[in-house]
Amino acid sequence: MSEMSVLQGRIFCCCLVCGLFTGLWYDLLRTLRMMIRHNDFWVQVEDIMFIFTAATGLFVLIHKYNHGSIRLYILLGTALGILVYRAVFHPLTGYLLKKLMTAILNVLKILVIILVWPAKKTIKCIYIILKNTFRTVRMINSRM
């Protein structure tokens, strides 16, 4: 095999891996959307962010390994990587990402509860003190 064919095979494999990571990145955003409800604006922002990062990754790959020259095997390798990810890895990673995100959200909820609890107690104590103070002032004013 010629050196050029070996190089093209390596680039194809790199594009295949890039496609796998692109599928994983989209799965992560998709799982995030399912876990946390978004309005249309934020969905569009996430889509633009995904397109920008996926295109940037592919651009860097093409620029580094093929000197910026776009070839059909590069696009086919990337598309095949995404399709392989969707067919083989998506069911497992979708499940694992959902479990991981659920665990992270639960930890964040616990942290919020831990951090908000002292503030709630402090505000409640201040409210009770102010309430009693106003009651005392009203009682003094009514006796005068």
Order of alpha helices (4+ residues) and beta strands (2+ residues): alpha-alpha-alpha-alpha
